[in-house]
């Protein structure tokens, strides 16, 4: 959430920043109106409070002078002022609530080096790794490969649950599990993350904290009971909220967490997109990376987090490119995002496999997660960062397509063989 005082004091800057994200200006116009109303009400309430204080002193003087009737009249005057002050305070609280609700619906302000543009066409590629393989045969997509190998069953998944679900069998299921273990081992042993296994159901406050609510209500799967739980759309939600409401010691920062979870998304508004295979599912698996750090370190930590995610693809020998997202393509809570896109031969293009975002203090403000520097200084909001390290299903797709052979078999990347009981080929 944006800081109310920052918005008030830098209104033109905020207007320009949110305009670059395609945010309608009427929200800020309404903010200005509410702020003016709030200031007016506070001014009137302060004036009445001064009148009440002055009248109270007069009452004492009148009582001492034996002017009881005049004192009682002054008391009645004070009672009327109190009622008016109470009403003004109610109006002030209404304005405060409306302003907070309005701020909750505004996205983060982009970093100064984020490319400005309306959508993905303005994204900027910053690096590539690896060379796409040249096949001496027509490469198949993961659906044809997985179905022929008997490791992917979309038809029975549809029978059981509906479209956008999948069943992995045999070596396909083992490959998924191997990827999870491999990713977690790399992040914990080589990059210093602490592994955590969070709840897969969360409450509304946690979803608000990581900005899924109120904007993305329709993209969640909700549990229909009084507790108002929802299935997590990403491990970012429970893991980032781990320190919600806490004030941490600066000496304990940064904190690195990694978590494997299934993720659940209704994909509202995405119908007709990526409907074939595993690209966009209602249920998928992901290894998430989350960091909490001091503000002055967040840019460096963002670069390191992105490199940690890229390392997985390097170890698997999968070609990829990294792009910085434009203002119009960036997620709601991010101030800067790198997308890592893996090469898919069947589509002859790169497809997103990880988004690595620096959210600044945007989420911490919603979660009320702070830290205190040495010397008893005033608490400050931490900066939060998150990214996929990686989306497991899309990595599964990339392995099948990039490591396929002419006979329809799939070579297991060397880095995964110890997690596959030494299996070198799926055939």
N, C-alpha and C positions, 0 to 999 in steps of 0.2 A: 504494500500500500504506500502511496506517496505521502510524504510528510505535509500536514496541513499548513504549517507555517511556511514551508518552502514554496508550496503552490501559491500562497497568499503574497509572498514577497518577490516571487519570480514568475509572475503570471504570464508575461510575454514569452519567456523562455519555455515555459510549460506548454503554452499554446503551440509554439512552433514545433516542439518535440512531438507532441501528440498528433499534430497535423501530419507529420511525416509518417506516422503509424496508421493514418486513415481514421483517426478517432474524431467523431463529430464534435464540433465546437460548442454545441448547445449545452453540453455537460459543464464546461467551464463557465459559460454564461450564467448557468443556474448557480454555480458555486459562488460567483461574484454577488449575485442577488442574495443568496443565503448569508454570505459573510457580512454584507451591508446590513441585512435585517438583524443579524446577531449583534453587531456592533451597536446599532440603534437601541436595541432592547437592553443591552448591558449598560449603555449610557443612561437610559431612563431609570433603570433599576438602581444604579449608583446614586443618581440625583435624589431618588425617593429615600434611599437609605440615609443620605445626609439630612434630609428633612426630618426623618424619624429620630435621628440622633439629636438634632437641634430641639425638636419638640419634647423629647424626653427630658432634656435639661430644663426646658421651660416648666415642665410639670413639677419638677423638684422645687424650682424657685417659687412657683405659685402656691404649692403646698406649704412651704415655709412661711409664706406671706399670709396664710389663712384664706386664700382665695380658692376654696374647694370646688365651687361650681365651674370656675374657669379651667381648673385643672382637669375636671371630669370631661369637659368639652374637648380639651386638648387630647385626652386619652382616646376619645371617640375618633378624633381626627387621625391619630396614630393607627388605630385599628383599620380605618379605611385605606391608609397608605400601605399597611402590611398586606392587605388583600390584593392591592394593585401590584405590589412588589412580587407577591407569590405568582400572580398571573404572568408577569414579565419573565420571571425565572422559568416558568413552564414553557413560554415561547422560546427562551434562550435554549433550553434543553432540546426542544423540537428542532431548532435550527442546527444544533450540534449533531444530533442524530442524523438529520438529512444530509449534512455535509459529509459525515463519515460514510454513510451509505453511498453517496455519490463518489467519494474517493475510492471506495472498494470496487467500483466498476471501471476505474481508469487504469490503463496499462502502465507499465514501468517506462521511465524515460530512457531512450537509447543512449548508449555511450557515444562520445563525440566522434569516434572512428568507425562507427557502423555506417555502411553505405545506405544512402537514402533512396528509396524506391517503393513502388506500390506492391510488389509481389516477388516471387522467386526469380523473375527475369533480372532483377537488380542485385542478386547475390553475387559475391565475388570469390572466385577460386583463389586460394592462397598457396596450395601445394598439392602434389601428387606423389604417390608411392607405388612402385611396381608397374610392370607393363602387362596389359591384358594379353592373355594367351591367344595365339593364332592356331586355330583348329584346322586339321586337314579333313574335317567332316562337318556336317551341319549340326551344331550343338543343340541339344534339347533343353527345354525348360525344366524346372524342378518338379513340376506336376507329372510330366510324362516320365521323367527319370524315376521319381519316387514310386509312382504307381507300378511301373514295369518291374521294379526291384522288390515290390511287395512291402515297402517300408512306409508308404504313405497311403492312407485310405480316407478320401474326402467323402465318398458316397455314403459310407456307414456313419460317419460323423454327422452328416446332414440328417440321416434317419434318426439319430439319437438326440441331436441338439438343434439342428437347423443349419442354415448357411453360415459361412465364415467360421466354421469350426473344423478341426482336423484330428485324425488319429494317426499316431506314429507307431510303427510296429518293429519288432526285432532290432536289427542294426540301426534303423532310423531312430527308435526310441533311445537306444544306447548312445548314438551320436549326440542327441540332444543333451542327455545326462553328462556325457563326456565334456561337452562344451561348457556347461554350467560349472563343473568342477575345475576345468582348465582355467576359465576366466577368474573364478574366485581365488584359485591358487596364485595366479600371476599378480592379482591386485593386492592380496594379503602378504605374500612372501617377497615380492619384488618392489611394490610401490607403497607399502606401509599402511594400507587400509585395515581397519578393524571389521571383521565379518560380523554381521548381525542378521537375525532372522525375525522380522517384525510381524505384527498381525496383518492379515489379508483383508480384514474389515476395519474401517475407521469411522469416527464420528464426524459430524458436520463441522465442528470447530477445527479439526485437523485439515479437512478439505478446504476450509476458508484460509487456513494458514499458508498453504502452498498454492493458493489462488485458483483451485478448481471451482470453488464457489465464490460468488454467485454466478459467474459467467458461464461455466461449463456444466451446469446441472444436467442437461440432456445427454451428455456423453457418459454419465455414470450409470452403473447398475445398482439400484437401491434395494435394500432389504425392507420389506413392508411390515414393520412393527413399530412400537412406540419409541424404540431406541434410535431410529433413523440412521442406522448404519448404511454404508455403501461399500461395495467391493473396490479395492484399490485399483486405480487406472495405471499406477506406477508405484514402485517402492519409494520414489521421491517423497510421497505423502507421509507415510509413517516414519521414515528415517529422518527426514528434515525436521519433523515435529518432535523428535526424540527429546530435544531440549526446550520445547515450547514453555514459555512462562518462567524460564530460569535466567539467572545472571551468572555467567561463567567467569572464571579467573582468566585473565589474559595469558597467564603462563601456561594454561592448558590448551591454548589455541596454536595452530589449527587442529581441528578434529577431522579425521578421514573415516568414512564408513562405506562399506560395500555390502550389498544384500542381493540375494537371489529371491525372486518372487514370481508367481504368475501375475499377470496383469489383465484387467477386464475393462473393455471399452465398448460402448454401444455404437461408436463410430457414426453418431448422428450427423447428418449432412454429407456423409461421404459415399452414399449409395451410388453405385455405378462406377466407383473408382477402385482399381486394384482388386477386382472381385475374384480373379483366378488364383487359386493356390493359397500360399501362406503369407503373402505380402501384407495383407490387412485383415486381421482376425479379431473376433470378439474376445478371445482368450489367447494370450501368448505369454512367453517367458522372457525374462530380462534380468541381467545382472546390472544393478544400478550403482553409481558412484555419487557420494554426497560429501561435501566439505562445508565446514563452518570455520570462518577465519576473521582476522581483523581487517578493517576496511582498506588499509594501505597495502595489504597483501593479496587482495582478491584478483587483481589482474594477472599477477604471476601464477597464482594458484589455478586460475582458469586455463592458462597455457599448459600447466603441468597436468591437469585433469584431462584435457583433450589429448595430450601425448600419451597418457596412461591408457585411454581408450584405443588410440591408434596402434599401440604396441600389440594388442591382441591380433589385429589384422596382419601386422608385420610377421608375428610368430606363426600365423597360419598361412602366410604366403598369399594373401588375398589382395589384389590391387585395389587402391582406393584413392579418393581425392578428398580434400578438406576445403569447405567453403565457409565464408562468414556471411550470415544471413542479413538481408536488408531490413530496414525498418518496417516494411510492409509484410515481411514473411516471418518475423520473429515472434516467439511465443509471448503470451500476455505478461508474464512476470519477469521476463529476461531483459537485461540492459544490453547484453551482447551474447550471441550464440554462434558456435561453430557446428555445422553439420558435417559429419563424416559419411561419405557415400561410397559404398562398395561396388565393384564392377560386376554386372550380371550379363554374361554372354548372350543369353536368350533374348534380352532386351536391347543389347548393344549400347548400354548406357550405364551410368552410375546411379545407384539408388541409396537413399538414406538408410543408415544402419545405427547411427547414434547422433543425438543432439546434445551438445555440451554447453551449458548456459551459466553465465554469471548473473545472479539476480540482485547483486548489491544488497541493500538493506530492505528491499521491497517485501520479501517474505518474513524476515525477522521482525519487521514492524507489525505485521499481521499476527505473528506468533508471540510477540513480546519476548524475543530471545536476545539477551544483552550480554555484554562482558564488561568487566571493570579492570582498568589498568592498575599497575602498582601505585601505591601512595594514596589510596582511597579516593581516586578521582571519580567524577560523575559517570554512571553507567552509559555505555554506548551500544547501539545495535550491531550485532555481528553481520557479516556478509555471508550469504549462502550460495553454494554452487552445486550443480547436479549434472549428470550425464549418464548415458547408457554405456556400459562397458562389457558386453554389448547387448543389443537385441538378439536373443538366442535364436529365434526362429529365422530371422533374416540371415544370420550367420550360417545356419543349417542350409538355407537356400543357396547361399554363395558358394559353400563347399561343394554341394552337389553339382552345381553348374560349372564351376571353374575346374573341378577335379574329375569331371566325367571323361570316360574313355569311349572309343568308337563302338565297342561291344556293349555299351550301356552300363558298364560297371562304373564305380566311383572309387578313386584312390583316396585313402584316408591320409590327411596331412600328417607328416611325421610328428608334429608337436602333440597330436591327439592320440597316437597309437598306444601309449602307456595307459591312457584312460579307456582304451577300447580292448583291453586284454591282448594287446599286440596285433590286433586286426589291421591288415594293410590295405584291404580292398573290400568294398561292399559289392557283391555280385549275386 
